[in-house]
Amino acid sequence: MTNGVTIGQAAAFAGVTVKTVRHYHRLGLVDEPRRDGSGYRRYGSRELLRIVQVRTLAAAGVPLAETGPLLDADTERFTDTLADVARQLTDRIADLTARLDQLHRLAEGDRALLPDRACALLDRMPALGFTPDYVAAQREALVLARVLVPEGFDGFLAQLEHRLEDPGFVDLAKRGQEAETWAPDDPRIEELATAMADHYLANPALLGTPASQRAWARASAQYRLINTHRGDQAPVAARLTALTEAGLRAAGVPIPRH
């Protein structure tokens, strides 16, 4: 041992810290060498090799608790254990990749909360003449719908896709935007609500599929939360929606109630 090196030198040679070497000792992964005549522990090639082996396995993702038995195992067990560690690392990589993707979506705003299909619909709206406030309200409604009625969300997206492809609906919706400047009791609101209900009835696809309607009927409380969102900020829109729904119910359309 007189030709050995100090713990500081051993740590430096192995590429770790003294604290790490001592931690390996406490875990029983590396035997502590005996002290020499001067009272110092001297690390020889055997200890250095063991430190390097433990460090290498730990850096590869092998838990320290498994490192000792692994180094003392036969070839077959060593190979099997490494394969298991590789599978665990693959799972961790997949999880970290998913988290990284989520961070990227957060940086892109809507994409953190909504799928690409929904974001594509929102991206189309400004070019159709919808205001930023209208798009923001639709974004919030989509987020709420996805969380509150997940089983009806795809149908909701399909319904919105049909609506944006319909020039008549787009025109009526933009008139609804303009109505925000009207007084809440303006008689034109009732006229516009009637026109909207009539347009829906003439184009049933705009109301969604029967399956989608059933999903919303089973979630009437959630539907109301979504449909009245921002109602306190836009009283005209809230009244317009209520009147349109009343017209549809009168025609037999199963619109959820409170």
Secondary structure, 3 states (H helix, E strand, C coil): CCCCECHHHHHHHHCCCHHHHHHHHHCCCCCCCCECCCCCECECHHHHHHHHHHHHHHHCCCCHHHHHHHHCCCHHHHHHHHHHHHHHHHHHHHHHHHHHHHHHHHHCCHHHCCCHHHHHHHHHCHHHCCCHHHHHHHHHHHHHHHHHCHHHHHHHHHHHHHHHHCHHHHHHHHHHHHHHHCCCCCHHHHHHHHHHHHHHHHCHHHHCCHHHHHHHHCCHHHHHHHHCCCCCCCHHHHHHHHHHHHHHHHCCCCCCCC
